[in-house]
């Protein structure tokens, strides 16, 4: 493994950088969409149930099948991968966000309403700060999930560590297989550990 890295550093570093970029872009898009959906879900219990049901069904679809369904629409490459990964993340993020926000003590929200705070002020100044640990836990799970499923996205030419792994399997190249596996698992464990430490501090 070390000898392969010494001779071909770009073949290991390149996929790693691509994978991190894929995770960061997906996370940014996922958080933006999940935030909007959470606002809708908090306004109506029926909307919340519908959204949770939709994304739970999507989450149950195998990733390769979802990639295949999307290819005729968006083609091969990173765009399809980001869309699929974002859809998967919505189930995790929406459930974590809404659960955390709804578990805030109603007495506190009623007191805030009694002093004249609007629903948006209660959400931003009361609910979100008190639910930040649950919210951050959802983000942590989404990051780890994206790293794992993102590896499979290499099968549709999305790049990342999966490229290294699949090339190794196709050519029976043990160093590539090991580097692809170790870096994928290591990146997930590292980010999970770092985010868990931040979450505990919250």
C-alpha positions in Angstrom: 0.0 0.0 0.0 2.7 2.5 1.0 4.7 1.6 -2.1 1.7 2.3 -4.3 1.1 5.6 -2.6 4.7 6.6 -3.0 4.7 5.8 -6.7 1.2 7.1 -7.6 0.2 9.8 -5.0 -2.1 11.5 -7.4 -4.2 8.3 -7.9 -5.0 8.3 -4.2 -5.1 12.0 -3.4 -7.3 12.9 -6.5 -10.2 10.6 -5.6 -10.0 11.6 -2.0 -10.3 15.3 -2.9 -13.2 14.5 -5.3 -15.0 12.6 -2.6 -14.7 15.4 0.0 -16.0 17.9 -2.6 -18.9 15.6 -3.4 -19.7 15.4 0.4 -19.5 19.1 0.9 -21.6 20.1 -2.1 -24.2 17.5 -1.2 -24.3 18.6 2.4 -24.8 22.3 1.5 -27.6 21.5 -0.9 -29.2 19.0 1.5 -29.2 21.5 4.4 -30.7 24.3 2.3 -33.6 22.1 1.1 -34.1 20.4 4.5 -34.3 23.8 6.2 -37.1 24.9 3.8 -39.0 21.6 4.2 -38.7 21.8 8.0 -40.3 25.2 7.9 -43.2 23.7 6.0 -43.4 20.6 8.2 -43.5 22.8 11.4 -46.5 24.7 10.1 -48.7 21.6 9.4 -48.7 18.1 10.9 -50.2 16.7 7.7 -47.5 18.2 5.6 -44.9 16.8 7.9 -46.4 13.3 7.7 -46.6 13.5 3.9 -43.0 14.6 3.6 -41.7 11.9 6.0 -43.6 9.2 4.2 -42.3 10.3 0.8 -38.7 10.5 1.9 -38.9 7.2 3.9 -40.0 5.5 0.7 -37.1 7.1 -1.2 -34.6 6.1 1.5 -35.8 2.5 1.2 -34.8 2.4 -2.5 -31.4 0.8 -3.1 -28.9 3.5 -4.2 -27.9 1.7 -7.4 -31.6 1.5 -8.4 -32.1 5.2 -7.7 -29.0 6.1 -9.7 -30.3 4.0 -12.6 -33.7 5.7 -12.5 -32.1 9.2 -12.6 -29.6 8.5 -15.4 -32.1 8.9 -18.3 -33.0 12.3 -16.8 -29.7 13.9 -15.7 -27.2 11.5 -17.2 -24.0 10.1 -15.8 -21.8 12.1 -13.5 -21.7 14.1 -10.4 -25.1 15.9 -10.9 -27.0 12.6 -10.7 -25.0 11.6 -7.6 -25.7 14.9 -5.8 -29.4 14.6 -6.5 -29.6 11.1 -5.2 -27.5 11.8 -2.2 -29.5 14.9 -1.4 -32.8 12.9 -1.6 -31.4 10.3 0.8 -30.3 13.0 3.2 -33.7 14.6 3.4 -35.1 11.6 5.3 -32.3 11.9 7.9 -32.3 15.7 8.2 -36.0 16.3 8.1 -36.7 13.7 10.7 -33.9 15.0 13.0 -34.8 18.6 12.6 -38.6 18.3 13.1 -38.2 15.9 16.0 -35.7 18.1 17.8 -37.8 21.3 17.3 -41.0 19.6 18.5 -39.4 18.2 21.6 -38.8 21.7 22.9 -40.9 22.3 26.0 -44.2 23.8 24.9 -44.3 25.9 28.1 -41.3 27.8 27.0 -42.8 28.5 23.6 -46.1 29.5 25.2 -44.3 31.9 27.4 -42.4 33.4 24.4 -45.8 33.8 22.6 -47.2 35.5 25.7 -44.6 38.2 25.5 -45.4 38.9 21.9 -42.9 36.9 19.9 -43.9 35.8 16.4 -43.8 32.2 15.2 -40.6 32.9 13.3 -39.0 34.5 16.3 -39.9 31.6 18.5 -38.4 29.2 15.9 -35.2 31.1 15.5 -34.6 32.3 19.1 -36.2 29.5 21.1 -36.7 26.3 19.2 -33.5 26.1 17.1 -31.1 27.0 20.0 -32.8 24.4 22.3 -32.9 21.8 19.6 -29.4 22.3 18.3 -28.0 19.0 19.6 -30.7 17.0 17.7 -30.2 19.1 14.7 -26.4 18.6 14.7 -26.9 14.9 15.3 -28.9 14.7 12.1 -26.2 16.6 10.2 -23.6 14.1 11.5 -25.6 11.2 10.3 -26.2 12.8 6.9 -22.4 13.3 6.5 -21.5 9.7 7.3 -24.3 8.5 5.1 -23.2 10.7 2.2 -19.6 9.4 2.5 -20.8 5.8 2.3 -23.3 6.1 -0.5 -21.0 8.5 -2.3 -18.6 5.7 -2.8 -21.2 3.8 -4.8 -21.7 6.9 -6.9 -18.5 6.1 -8.7 -20.4 3.5 -10.6 -22.1 6.4 -12.6 -18.8 8.3 -13.1 -19.3 10.7 -10.2 -15.7 10.3 -9.1 -14.5 10.0 -5.6 -13.0 7.1 -3.6 -15.4 4.6 -5.2 -13.4 5.1 -8.5 -10.3 3.8 -6.8 -12.1 0.9 -5.2 -14.0 -0.2 -8.4 -10.9 0.1 -10.5 -9.1 -2.1 -8.1 -11.8 -4.7 -8.1 -12.0 -4.6 -11.9 -8.2 -5.0 -12.4 -7.7 -7.1 -9.2 -5.3 -4.4 -8.0 -5.0 -5.0 -4.2 -3.4 -1.6 -3.3 -6.3 0.2 -5.1 -8.9 -1.9 -3.3 -7.2 -1.4 0.1 -6.8 2.4 -0.4 -10.3 2.8 -1.6 -11.7 0.9 1.3 -9.5 2.3 4.0 -9.9 5.9 2.9 -13.7 5.6 2.6 -14.0 4.0 6.0 -11.4 6.3 7.6 -13.0 9.5 6.2 -16.4 8.4 7.6 -14.9 7.5 11.0 -12.8 10.7 11.2 -15.7 13.1 10.4 -18.1 11.1 12.6 -15.6 11.5 15.5 -15.0 15.2 14.9 -18.7 16.0 14.5 -19.5 13.9 17.6 -17.1 15.9 19.7 -18.7 19.1 18.5 -22.1 17.7 19.1 -21.2 16.8 22.7 -19.9 20.3 23.3 -23.3 21.6 22.2 
